[in-house]
Amino acid sequence: MLVVIAISIFAASLIGAAGLREVKQVDELALSRRAVLFAETLAVRLPEAPPDLEQELLDLVSRRTGVEFVLFERDGIAVRDAALEVPPERELRRCRRLVDGYAETRLGRVRFHVAPVGPPTAERFLIAFVPAPEVSESASALLSALVGAFLFLSAGAAMLILAVGRDAGRDISFVRERIVAMARVRSEPTGEPIPLRSIDEVGQLTQAFNELVARFALAEHAYSDDLHRAQTADRERSAFLAAVSHELRTPLNAILGFADVLARGVDGPLTPDDADNVAQVRGSGRHLLALINDILELSALESGQLKIQLEAVSLNEIAAAVVREAAILVADRPVIVKLLAEEPVTVWADPKRLRQIVTNLVSNAVKFTERGEIVVGVHAGELLGKLTVKDTGPGIRPEERVQIFQEFRQTFAEKQRRRGTGLGLAITRRLVAMHDGALELESEVGRGSTFTVTLRAVRP
């Protein structure tokens, strides 16, 4: 028995080593061909599509194939992308130089191929990123087959030893046939229990297998029920937030209206204490209204009801208006808010949502900057317009730089010193994404933070 098992292990190891080596070569060839196919085919199709449909075409192909694409220029500037994370310009230039190879992205290890969009002398290039898993399905199937072969050989050795008992041999054959038949049943993933024909070791194994099948069926049903409940709860949560927010906003507007009437002294002059109390009511009411509006905005974003209308918008004018408002907010603090604009910059954006993006970033800087300056910069590029908001606040720790863009997540400093829902930057990130733009963060603890928004510019 032990000799047969040792031989089985040795044979399986040899077959596995040779098979895995062959599978790896086949998988690498398949990945390379897939990357070449998608990149070359889409590069031929893109010049035929209108410019305003290029992004939609890239997103459609990416969703259907699971392949990520980035359309960039010869100097490495990304023009269109259908990727979780656009590689830096230096990485794009490296990929263009290599044409084909492997790279590391947020998807993990990927195979890439670069194809010129248009004639061979084109100025634009399309790169396709095909995920390259560490363990391929073919390798997993081979390993499973080897494990199955090993188990089969071990079972054969056991059957050889137990061949002296014809009844036991028949029981083992019966169990094996039922398991094979169970694996072929398509209507029930958990299969059917095997009838118990004996009370010996084979019978005990059959009973244990039946119990395992029953437990798997229960786990499958429990998973389906939990998934259904989670989906229902998520829908009900969104509906509840929207309904409650609408119901709260109506009486809150009335409260703010009456507070404004009292503050203006329409019903008579107020004492200093009464004026302070009314000011507290107005401030708290406006803060609560802002939180409710954030929740409504997030609900609209999650449900896809929020739409944008792109047009040519002056980034300088939007930034100047927001800076003027912010300067009033910090009038009682040793903080300077200023605008640095190198030249006029016009971008494709929804005016209302662009102002919301800039306001959120500047308000966030005002909230955390106790002294120093907040510099809003407008910069022009060949195809892109950039807006930067740089402050001299406390900075953001490295472990918090990802979570601040998530819903209802705040930094430690914000939890300790400020009120809010943690939705401002999350909404800003989604609005920038709807404009096909990019939002980046650079920060150093104790020295401040810089948020950079990149949008498609309108060519003169």
N, C-alpha and C positions, 0 to 999 in steps of 0.2 A: 504494500500500500504506500509506504513512505518513498520507495524507489520510484513508483509510478508518478507520485506527486512531484518529486524532484525533477524527473525527466520532463514532466509537463511544464513546470516553471521554467526550466532551461530552454525548452523549445519555444514557449511563449515569449521569452525574453528576446531570443534571436529573431523571431518573426516580428515582434513588436519594434525592435530597433531598426530593422530593415524597412518595415512598413512605415514607421513614423518619418524616417528620412525621405522616403518616396512621397509620402503625403505632404511633407513640408515643401518639397520642390514643386509639387503639383499646385499646392495652395498659393505659393508665391507667384507662379506663372498665371494662375487664375486672377489673383489680385491685380497683377500688372496689366493683364488684358482688360479687366473691368475698368480700371482707372483710365486706360488709353481710350477704351470705347466711349465712356461717358464724356471725357474731356474733348476728344476729337469730334464726336457727334454734336455735342452742344455748342462747340466753337463754330461749327459750320452753320448751325441753326440760328445763333444769336444775331448775326448781321441781317438776317431776314426778318427779325422781329422789330417792331417800333421801339425806340429808346425807352419810352415810358412803360413798356411791357417786359423789358429785360429782367427786372427784379422779380416780377410775377412768374416769369418762365423759370428762373433759377429756383425760386421757392417751391414751385410745383414739382419740378424734377427731383429736388432734394427730399421733399416729403414722400414721394412715391418710391424712391430708391434707397433712402438712407445715406446717400452720398452728399458730402458738403462741397460747396463751390465758392470760389472767390474770383471775381473779375477785377483785374488790376492793370495798371499801366506799366510801361517799361521801367519807370523809376521806382516801382514798388508801391505806389499809392492805390489802395483798394477803391474801386468805383462801385461795385455791387458785391453783395455777399449773401450767401445762404448758409451760414455757418454759426455755430455756437460762439466762436471767438475768432476774430480776424487776426491772422498772424501779423507781426510787426513788418514794417517795410523791408528791413534787412533780411528777414526770413523769406519774404516773397521774392526778393531779388535772388536769394540763394536758390530757391526752388526753380526760378526761371532759368538760372544758369545750369542746374543739374538736369532739368526737364523731367526726370523720372527718378523716384527713389522713395525713401521712408522718412517720416517726420513724426514729431510728438506734438499732439494737440490735446484739447479737453476731451476728445473722444478716445484718447490713448494713442497707441501706435497706429499710424495710418500710412497707406500707400498713396503717393501723389503722382500726378502727371500733369504737365503744363502744355497747353496747345494755344497757338496764336489764333486770335479771333479775326478772321478775314485772311488776306494774303500773307505769305511768309514774312513780309516786311512790316506786318501790322504793329501798331503801337499798344494794342491791348492784348492781354493774355488771360486765359481761363485755366484755373487750377482745380482739379478734382481730388478730393480727399476720400479715400475708401478705407473704412475701418479694417484693421488687421488684428484680430483677436490673438491673444497669446496662445490659446488652445483652440484650434479650428474644429468645426463640426466633424470634418472628416477624421481628424485625429481622435476626437472623442468617440466617434463611431468605431474606429479601429481598436482603441483601448477597450471599449465595451465588448467588441467581438473577441478580443484576446482574453478578457476576463471570463466571458461566456465559454470560450474554448477551454480555458483552464478548469472552470467549474464542471464543464461537460466531461473532461478527461478524469477529473477527480471522482465524479459520479460513476464514470465507467469502471474505475478501480474499485469503488465501493460495491458496485453491482457484481463485479467479478468475484469479490470476496464473499458476497452474499448469494452467489449463484447456487450454493448448496441448498438454499431454501427456495423452492419453486414458487411457493405462495408469496413470499416476500418479493421475489423478482416480478411477479405479476402486479403486485401492489405498486411497486416503484414505477413500472411501465405505465400503469393506469394514471398515477399522479402526474407523470411527465406529459402524457398525452393531454390531460385536462389543462395543464398549465399552458401548453402550446396553443390549445384551442381557445383558452381564455385570452391569450395575447392577440388573437385574431378578431375578437369581438369588438366592433366599432361603436355600437350603440351605448354600451356601458363602459366607461373608462376603468371602473373598478373591477370589472369582470364578474364571474359567477363563482360561488363557493364550490369547492371540490367535495363530492360525497365521501364520507368517512367509511372505509371498508374493513379496517382492522384496528386493533388497539395496541399494536407494537410500535416500534420507533417510527415507522413510516406513517402510522396513524397519528402519532403525536405531532409529527412534522406537518401533516395535512391539517390537523386542527389548528396548529399555530399559524399556518399560512392563511387559513380561513379567518382567524381572528385579525390578522394583519390586514386582510382585504376589507373586513368590516370596519376597522379603525380608519383605514384610508378613505372609505366611503363617507364615514361621519366627518372626517376632516375636510373632505371635498365639499360636502353640503354646508358645513360651518363657514368655510371660506366664501362660498357663493353668497350665503346669507349676510356675512359681514361686509362683503363688497357692495351688495345691494343697499344695505343700511347706510354705509358710508357715502355712497353716491346720493342717496335720498337726503341724508343729513346735509351734505354740501349744497344741494339745490335749495333746501329749506333755509339754510343759513343765509345764502345770498338774498333770497326773497325776504327773509325776516329783516336783514340789515337795511334793505332798500325801503321796506314798508315802514319800519320804525323811524328811520332817518327822515322820511317824508313827513310822518306824523309829528315828529319833534320839531321840525323846522318851522311849521306854521305857528304854534304858540310862541316859539322862541323869537320869531320876527315881531310878534306883537309885544313881547316883553322889551325887546330892544327899542321898538318904536315909542313905547311909553317912557322908557328910561331917557331917550333923547328929548322927549317933551319936557320931562322934569329937569333935565340938565340945562335946557334953554331958559328955564324959569317962566314958562308960559302960565303956569298956575300960581305964580308968585315966587319971590326970591327964596333961595335955599340957604340954610346956615352952612358954615364950613363943614361941619360933621356930616350934614345931609348931602352936601355936594360930594364929599369923599365916598359916601356909601353908594350914591348913584353912579359915580365913576367906577366903583368896584363892580357894581351890577353890569354896567355896560361892557367893561373889560372882560369879565367872566362870560357874559353872553356872547360877545364876538368870538372869544376863544372856542366856546362850545359850538357855535355855528360853523367855525372853520373845521372842527373835527367832524361834524356831521357831513359837511360838504366833501371832505376827504373820503369818508366811507361811501357816499353816493358815487363819487368819482371812481373809486376802486370797483364798486359793483358794476358800473357801466363798462369799465375796462374788461373785467372778467367775463361779462356776458356778451361782449362784442358790440354793444350798442353805441359806444362812443366812436364817432367818425371824424375824420379830419379832411379839410379842403385845402390843398396845397396851392400857394400863389407866391409871387415874388414879394418878399418882405424885407424891409431894411433892418438888419440886425443892429445897426448903430442906434436907430431911433428907439427900438424896444429896450436896449440896454440903458440908454440915457434916461428914459422914463422910469425904469426900475431903480436906477441909482438915485434919482431925485427923491423918490419915495423913501428909500432906505436911509438917505441922509437925514431925513426928518426923524426917523425912528431912533437914531443914535445921537440926536442933538444933545442929550444930557449925559453922554459918555465920552471918554477920551478916545474916540474912534473916528477915523476919517474914511469916508466912502468916496471913491473916485473912479472915473472912467478913463481908460486908455484905448483910443481907437487910432490905428495907424492910417486907415483909409476907409472909405465907404464900402460896406460889405452887404450884398443882397443875397438871400438864401431862399430856397423853396421850402415853405413852411405854412402851417396854419397860424395866422396872426395871434389868435386867442391862446392857442396851446403853446406857442413859442414864448409868449409873455408869461404864461404859467410856469414854464420850464425855468426861465431866467429868474422869476420871482421866487420860486422854491429854493433855488441854489443861493441867491443873495440873502433871503430870509434865514436860511440855515447858517450862513456865515455870520449874519448879525446876531443870531441867537447865541453863538458860542465865542464871539470875539469881545472880550472885556476891554481891551485897550490895543492900540496899534492902528492898522488900516485894513480895509477891504478893497481890493483892486479888481475891477471888472474890465477885462480886456477883450477887444474885438480884433481879430486877425484875418487877413485875406490870404487864400491860397489859390492855386490855379483852377482847381475844381471844387474846393471845399472852403467853407467858412467856419471859423472857430471862435467860440466864446469861452473865456476862462474866468473863473471866480476864485481869487486867491485871498486867503485871510491869514491873520496872525494869531489864530485861536490855539487851543491846546493840542490840536492834531488828533489823529485817529490811530489807535493801535493796530498792528498788522492783522491780528486775529479777528478784528472787528470790521475790516474793510470790505468784506464780502457780505456780511449779515446786514449792514446798514441799508443795502439795496433790496432787502427782503421785506415783505409785508409784516407789520406789527413787530419789527425788530428794531431795537435802539441800542446805542452805545452805552457803556457804563456811566459816562458823564451825563448823558441825557437823562437816564433813569434817575440819577441822584439829584439833578438840579433843575430839570425842565419837565413840563407837562407835554403830552401829545400822544398820538397813536402809533407813531413810527411808520406813517404812510407817505410822507412827503417825498423822500428820495425814491421809494418804490414806484410811486406814480410818475415821478420825473423820468425814471429809467424806462418805463413803459411808453411814455409819450415820445421820448427820443427814439426808441425803437420803431414806433409807428411812422416816424419821419425818415426811416432808413438811416438814422444817424448813429453816433457812438457817444457814450458817456464814460469818461475815464477819471480816475482818482489818483492823485499823488499826495502823500501826507508824511509828515515827520513829527513824532510826538514832541510837544513842546515848542514847535516852530510853525505850526499851521498846516493848512490843507489847500490843495488846488484841484478844482473840478473843471474838466474840459469837455465841452459839447462840440461835436463836429457834425455839420450838416452840409448837404449838397448846395453849392453856390450857383447863382445865376450868372452865366457868362455875359460880359458886357457886349 
